[in-house]
Amino acid sequence: RWLHLKVGRADVPDSAMTAAGEGVVDLAAAVHAAPADAQAFVELDRCDGDMWRAVEASHAYLTGAGLAG
């Protein structure tokens, strides 16, 4: 099973994605609501700023919050 995480401002349908932990989506609630065997991944298809910084920040947030291993 996969848990597809997208984070952004959520102000308009085409708003850019941002790093996990920097948007308005409650990722902890989403992860805790998913089946225990779900593998989470973050999609940054329309990223604000530097993509690699957003990937690193997403990883740091998810592991630091205990939401990913």
C-alpha positions as CSV (number, residue, x, y, z in Angstrom):
1,R,0.0,0.0,0.0
2,W,1.1,3.5,-0.7
3,L,0.3,6.8,1.0
4,H,0.7,9.7,-1.4
5,L,1.5,12.9,0.4
6,K,1.3,16.3,-1.2
7,V,1.7,19.6,0.7
8,G,1.2,23.1,-0.3
9,R,-0.6,26.4,0.4
10,A,-3.9,25.0,-0.7
11,D,-5.2,28.4,-1.7
12,V,-5.9,27.7,-5.3
13,P,-6.0,24.4,-7.2
14,D,-2.7,25.0,-9.1
15,S,-0.7,26.3,-6.1
16,A,2.8,25.0,-5.9
17,M,3.8,22.2,-3.6
18,T,6.2,22.8,-0.7
19,A,8.3,20.7,1.6
20,A,6.6,18.4,4.1
21,G,5.9,20.4,7.3
22,E,5.8,23.7,5.5
23,G,2.3,23.6,4.1
24,V,-1.2,23.5,5.5
25,V,-1.8,19.7,5.4
26,D,-1.8,17.8,8.7
27,L,0.6,15.1,7.6
28,A,0.7,13.5,11.1
29,A,-3.1,13.0,10.9
30,A,-2.8,11.5,7.4
31,V,0.0,9.1,8.3
32,H,-1.8,8.0,11.5
33,A,-5.0,7.4,9.6
34,A,-3.4,5.2,7.0
35,P,-3.0,1.5,7.4
36,A,0.1,0.5,9.4
37,D,1.8,-1.1,6.4
38,A,1.3,1.9,4.1
39,Q,4.6,3.3,2.6
40,A,4.5,7.1,2.4
41,F,6.0,9.2,-0.3
42,V,6.1,12.9,-0.9
43,E,5.3,14.3,-4.3
44,L,6.6,17.8,-5.3
45,D,5.4,18.1,-8.8
46,R,5.1,21.9,-8.8
47,C,7.6,22.9,-6.2
48,D,8.2,26.4,-4.8
49,G,11.9,27.1,-4.7
50,D,14.7,24.6,-4.9
51,M,13.5,21.0,-5.4
52,W,16.5,19.4,-3.6
53,R,16.1,21.6,-0.6
54,A,12.4,20.6,-0.4
55,V,13.3,16.9,-0.6
56,E,15.9,17.3,2.2
57,A,13.5,19.3,4.3
58,S,10.7,16.8,3.7
59,H,12.9,13.9,4.8
60,A,14.1,15.8,7.9
61,Y,10.5,16.7,8.9
62,L,9.0,13.3,8.4
63,T,11.9,11.4,10.2
64,G,12.1,14.0,12.9
65,A,8.4,13.8,13.6
66,G,8.6,10.0,13.7
67,L,6.3,9.8,10.6
68,A,8.9,7.9,8.4
69,G,11.8,5.7,9.0
